[in-house]
Amino acid sequence: MTGNGTGETTTDAIALDLGAAPSLDRDWEIDPLSYWATIDAATHGVDAPILAADLDALRYNTADMLRRAAGKPIRVASKSLRSRPVIDALLRVPGYAGVLAYDVAEAHWLAADGVDHTGAQRPGCPDVVVAYPSADLGAIAALGADESVAARVTLMIDDADQLDLIDAAVPPSRRPELRVCIDIDASYRAPALGTIGARRSPVRDRAEAAVLAATVVGRKGFRLVGVMTYDAQIAGVGDLSIGRPGAGALLRTMQRASWDELVARRLEILTDVRRITDLEFVNGGGTGSLERNAEDPNITDIAAGSGLYGPHLFDGYSHFRPAPAMGFGLAVVRRPDARTVTCHGGGWIGSGAAGSDRLPVPVWPTGLKLTGREGAGEVQTPLEGDRAERISLGDRVWFRHTKAGEPAEHSEDLVIVSDGAVHATVPTYRGEGKCFL
């Protein structure tokens, strides 16, 4: 795990003012040579491995997501950030409201009043939705024992048996009423290809949703407040197949058909559920489908977070291009031959189906690539290229990660760079001693 070389972390509302106008044009274009070289020079005194982000790029991405959401509130997806100061900074920007957490204990931590890493008072987030069902009975019991936080947190279910799990952790007689959201399957059933999208909820049609909604409303100790649909096959899949234009066109056709089916089915489901109870929110989408969800009047808030950091997963979308705001730097510690250098560490591999698209991409110095046989290694990563002979031991190589929040699990700090210098250093979840998944 990394530190900032001083053992200190710093942050305040001014240092992480993500709502300030970015000092760049709307269409973000960078010269990789100067962009990453500036980040490298600014962080010269920080030991590698290092996780760093450019403040202008963060501000650009913050503003661009708001533009794409077209006035619809964005619920901050915490798994894509994994830094409490960064989450708080986004929530200070008008247009961002609420958190979509990934773990019950994490949601409890984010929603609770307390102190931040500097010792200053930090009010808890008043609206945290846990995006996934949980069988962590200890975390559920702790939430049920904290009445003020329980009023701020919404638990996710897609099966009546999950209500039994919650009651097993803390029975209704010993806890306040718990807020519940139903996760609806948003995948697409393609005639020839089968199910396309994330394998999430078993609740798919209006009858199944109505039965579960009625069950929740009829159970003591629960209150149904929301519905969520995550269109992974649209939000999480880039529609540009580089070098394969035919494949991209086919993918876009599938996504249009999937979206039309989902909008119609979601309306049917919500019509029936709203006959059973009033809903406070209907959440949908992700960074890759902000525009589509913004146009659906049944969606009240859109989940997004990955677009802030701009990992290379999002290079493959035709309708938006986030700035590559975050990267990680590794130190070169070996030179096996004239065309190869070896970095210490590097196995910062993105989750998902194993493949080359899950690997980090070396971006600076240019002209380097991972080797086919070793890839990104846990403790060492060899890189090949003509540029290798001009790299000295102790120099750094910068990489972009596949997915947004996962690099924070390797680092205690995120170094914020602005105007060629370290602007602030903020802790990740790990830096605050937290490891939820």
Secondary structure, DSSP 8 states (H G I E B T S, - for coil): ----SSS--B--TTTT-TTS--SS-SS----HHHHHHHHHHHTTTS-SSEEEEEHHHHHHHHHHHHHHHTTS-EEEEGGGT--HHHHHHHHTSTTEEEEEESSHHHHHHHHS-EE-TTS-EE---S-EEESS----HHHHHHHHT-HHHHTTEEEEESSHHHHHHHHHHS-GGGS--EEEEEEE---EEETTTEEES----S--SHHHHHHHHHHHHHSTTEEEEEEEE--HHHHTS-S--TT-HHHHHHHHHHHHHHHHHHHHHHHHHHHHHHHH---SEEEE--GGGHHHHHH-TT--EEEE-HHHH--GGGGG-SS------EEEEEEEEEEEETTEEEEE------SSS-SGGGS-EEEESSS-EE-TTT-S-SSEEEEESGGGGG--TT-EEEEE-SSSSGGGGG-SEEEEEETTEEEEEEE-TGGGT----
